[in-house]
């Protein structure tokens, strides 16, 4: 989302990625169509999972570390680069920043899109721990300090993530930091619509129902918001409220497990409430543009948030850009709640809402969906969440790091 704008602000990016054949995640080649053709992309290898999984090492970050080091060493020896920017959730790769800084004297920035070393699951029952949690918890606890001790700046999608790191590593307190979420990227909608024939729908869109769609992960931290959503919906059904009839909820792409093996985490809530006929959960992940097309085909949209206040729903922007009636159930302290209020982008219920108040909000939302009312989003307010604007914020951070380094050099002379 940032690559199309870097040059506009005086920076020339080169990208180093792992060759896609080594990746076992869902591949979405369409994503490459949004990357400007003139940008240099270098591809590196990774060790085959066939061998590494024998030692329990499946992570692409660990499998590619050696090859990243080799490739980027070559690039840094032969060309002049001002800065290294890590923007990935495969965090172990970031330890190379400290190595390259020492070897080549180049500053580096890490983009914290998720917590790296997290204590979130430490007090949770074992049954809720992600797979291989024991190993990754210990590995992250060891690797994170290596990357953080010498980092020159941080970008984070959430203030809470940055604050946690500053508490953990006092050296970060005086480093440039910026809160920058993923931007709202309008060009993605053109790409999605041009390729809509490629993205078949997960559900039958001609089912005679009012289809409300949520695309995104499920999980235990989402159960509170989905429970609230379905409890209030059940109240409407029990009271025979007209606006609630004929509605069907679709929760799509809720599991990170390989397709076909995901375990539903939201459907059990519907079953408990006796709403199985109104709800479907599809655990298989879908591609990025396919998900945009699902938002565009829906009659209305649902954003269910995490019970973790630090969670930022970057998926919120495509939901707003889809220009459909939107109902959000979010933590009151979440940044997504603030964005919806600021931009008047949808109907908001928080995890602390009183059921009766929330019920009123739901009725308004369902009526608007039925009547196909156009949302009154404040697009002027929304400008500052667009990818062009947010790329400029990244660049401002880069520039401040370079000028700090210049000052340091002159004061040492």
N, C-alpha and C positions, 0 to 999 in steps of 0.2 A: 504493500500500500504506500510505502514511502519512496520506493525506487523511482517512480515517475517524476518526483519533485526535487530530488537531491541536486541535480544539475542547475535547476532554476535558482537555487540558493548558493551556488558556487562550489559545490562538492561533487567529486566524481567517484561514484562507488564501484568497487569490484567485489564480487560475491564469491565466497567459497562454500560449496555445499557437498553433501555426500551424494554420490551417483545413485539415482533412484532404484536401481536393481538391488541395492543392499537393504532397502527399506521394506519392512513388512507391514507398514501402515497402509491405509487406503490411498491410492495414487489419484491425483486429480490433475491430469496434464493441462486442462483448461486454465489452471491458475497461472501458467506460464504466459498465456496470451496477454496478461495485464502488465508484464514486465517489459519495459522498453527494449527494443531489439539491440540498441547500441551498447547496452551494459554488458561488461565482460563477466562471464560466469565460469569459475573454475570448479571442476568436479574431482572429488577425492574418493578413494576406495574405502572399504571397511572389511574387517575380517568376517568370514562367513559365519552366520549364526549356527550353521551345521556343526562347526567345531567349538565355538565359544560357549554354546548353550550346555555343552558337557560340563563346563565349570560353573554353570549357572549365570553366565554373563550374556544376556540377550540384548542389553541396551545399545542402541546405535551410537550413542555418545562414546561409550567405552570401546566399542568395536572400531571406531573411526579415528580415535585419538592420535595414534601413531602416524596415520596417513595425513591428518590435518597438520601435524607438526612438521612433517617432511615437506609437504606442498607449500605451506605458508613460509617456511624458512627460505625456500627457493625464491618466492615472490618478493620477500623483504630484502633479500640479498641483491636482487637485480633491479628493483624499482624503488622510487621514493613514495612512501606512504606516510600520512600525517597521523592516522588514528586507526585503531582496531575496534570494531563495534560488534559485540556479541548480542545477537537478538534471537534467542532460541530458548526452548524449555529443556533442551538436552544439556543441562547445566555443567556436567563434568568437563565438557569441552572448554569452559571458561578458565580452567586452571592454566591453559596455555598462554593466557594473557600475561600472567606474571613472568612466564618463561621468555616470551618475546620482548617484553619490556626490558628485562634484564639484558637480553642478548643484543637487541637492536635499539633500545632507548625509545620505543614508541609507546605513547600512552594508550590505555584501553578503557572502554566503557562497557558496562554490562546492563542489559535490559532485563529487569526482573518481572517476567510476565506471570509467574506463579511463585509461591515460596519455594526456595531451593531446599535448605535444611529446615524441616518443619516439625514442631512439637504437637501438631494438631491431633494426631492419632494416639499420643502416648497415654491419655487417660480414657481412651475408647476401648470397648470390648474387642477381643481378638477377631471376632467374626466380622467386624467392620474394617479391619486393616486391609489395605490394598495388597495384592500379591507381592511377595518378596520384600515386604515392608522391613523385616528384620535387617536384611542386607542393605537395602538402599538407605535406611535411616542412619546406619553406621558409616556407610560410605560418604553420604552427604555431609555428615558431621565432621568428617576428616577433610573433605575437599573444599568445602565452602570457605574456610579461613584462608586457604592458599590463594584463592582468587580475590578475596576481599581485602587482604592486607595491603596490596599494592595497586588496587583499582583507582583510576583517576576520576571517575564519575559514575553515577548510577541514574538509570531511568527506571521508573516503576509504574505499573498500571494502577497501583494502589498505594496510598500514603502509609497505610499500616505495614505493608511489606518493607518499605524503606525504613520506617521507624524501628521495626524489629531489628534490622541489620545495624542501624546506628547504635542501638542499645548493646548489641552483641560485639560490635567493633568500633570502639571510640574514635579510631583514626578516620572514620567516614564522616564524622560530624562536620568537618570543614570542607569536605569535598563537594563539588557541584552535583546537585541531585535535582531531578525534575519528575513530576508526576505526569505521565503521558500515556493515555490509553490507546488502544487501536482506534484508528479513525473510521469515520463513516466514508465509505469509498463508493461514490456514485457509479463510476465506470463499471464496477462489478455487476450492476443491474443490467447494463447493456449487454455484457458478455453472457449473463444468465439467460436473458430473453432471446438473444441470437441462437442460443444452443438449447432452447427449451425442449426441442424434439428429442435430445439425448437423455433428458432426465425424466424418466417415467415416474409417475406418482406412486408412493408407497401404499396409498389407499385409493379406493375407487371414488373419484371426485363427483361422479354422478349418482351418489347414493341417496339423493333426496334429503340429505341432512344439512344442518348448518354446521360446517366443519371448522372447528377451532384448533389451531395448530401451535404446538411448541416444538422447536427443533433445538436439541442440545442435550447435554449429558443429564442423567438422572443421578442417583446416589443417595446415601443416607442423609447428607446435609441438605438435600432438596425436599425431603419427605415432609418437613413441617409446612413449607409453603404449599405443596401439592395437597396435603391434608386439609389445610384451611380452604383452599380453592374448592375442593370437592365437598367439604362439609356445607359450605355456603350454597353450593349448587344443589345439594341434596335438599336443603331447606326450601329452595325454590320449587323443586320437583314435588316435595311433600305438600307444599301449599298450592300446588297446581297453578303456579304463575305462568301465564301464557308465553312470556319471553324465553322461558327455560326449556320449553318443549322442543323436541326435534333437534336438540343440540348433540354433537358428538365431539369429544376431545381426542386429539391424536398427539401422543408424545413420541417424537421421532428421534432416533439416533442416541438412545439414552445410555448405552454402555460402551466402554473402551475395549471390551473383550473382542477377540476376532469374530467376524461376522458369523452368525449362526450359533454362537456359544454364550451370548450375553444373558445375564439373569435379570429379569424385570425387577426394578426397585420401586416403581410407582403404581403398577397395576394392582399389587396386593392391597393398596389403600382403597382403590375403587371396589375391589372384591369385598373388603371388610364393610364398606358402607352400602353394599348392595347396588353399586352403580356399574357393574360389569358391562351392561348393555350400552352405556354412554361413553365408555372410555376404551381406547386401544393404546398399547405401548409397543413400539417397534424398537428393539434394542440395537439392531445393526446401524452402524454409523453410515452417513451418506456424504457425498462430496459437497464441497462448499457451494458450487453453483446450483447443484441439485437442491440444496437447502434453501437458497434464495427463491428458486422456482416454487418450492413448497409454500413459502411465505406468500408469494404472489397469487397462488391458486386458492389460498385459504379464504374463508369468509370473515374470519377474525383471528387475532393472534393472542397468545398467552405467553407471558414471561414469568417463569417460576424462578425465584432466587434461592441462594444458599442461606443457611442460618448463621453463616460466618460473615460478620459485618465487613470484613476486608475484601470479600469476594466482589470483583467488578465484572459485571456481565458485558463483555465486549461485544457479545452477540446482539446487544440492545440496538446498536446503530442500524444494522440491516433491517431489524424489525420496524424501526421508525421510518426508514427510507421506503419500506414497502407500502407506506401510506394506507394502512388498514387500521381499523379500530383495534386497540391494544389494551389488554388487561394485564397489569403486573402485580405480582404478590412478592414483596421484597422485604429484606431487613431494613428497618427504618434508618439505620446508619449507612446503608450501602450507597455508593456513589451513583448507582443506577437510579435509585429513588429520586435523588436530587436532580438528575438529568431529565427524568420524566416530568417532574414538577416545573422545572425551569422552562422547558420547551413546550409545556402543555401537550405532551406527546401521547398521553393515554390515561386510562383509568388506573389509579394506584390504590392498592391495599397493602398495609404493612403487616408484618408478623405479629404486631402488637395491636392491630385494629380490633375494635369491638365488633362482634359478629353482626349486630343489628346495623351498625354504620356500614360495614362492608357489604351487607346485603343490599342496601340502597345503591351503592356504587355498582354492584353486579347487575342490578336490574337496569340501570342506565346503560351499562355496557351492552348487555344482551339486546336491549331495544335498538341501540344504535347499529349493532351488527345486523339485526333483522331488517331494519329500514335502510341498510347500506348508507348510513350517514357518513359524509367525508370528514375525517379527523381535522381538527383546527390546530394543527401543529404550528408553533411559532418558529418559522424557518430562519428568521433573523438570529434568534437565540442559538439556533442549532449550528450556525456557521463555525463556531469555535471547536466543534467536534469533528469537523471534516478532515480527511487525511492530509490535504495540502497544508492546512493551518498547523496540524500537529507535527508534520515533518519539519516545518519551520522551527518549532520548539526543540526538536531533536538537534537541529543544526545550531541553534543558539547555544545549547549545552556544549556541543563539540567546539564551537568557536571560543567559548569562555575557557575551556580546558587548554586550548592551544595558546591563548593569550596569557593564562596563568603560567604556563611552562616557559613562555618567552620572558616573562617578568622574573621568574626564578633564575633563568640563565643569566640575565643581565645583573641581577643582584649578586650572584655568585662570582661574576667577573669583577 
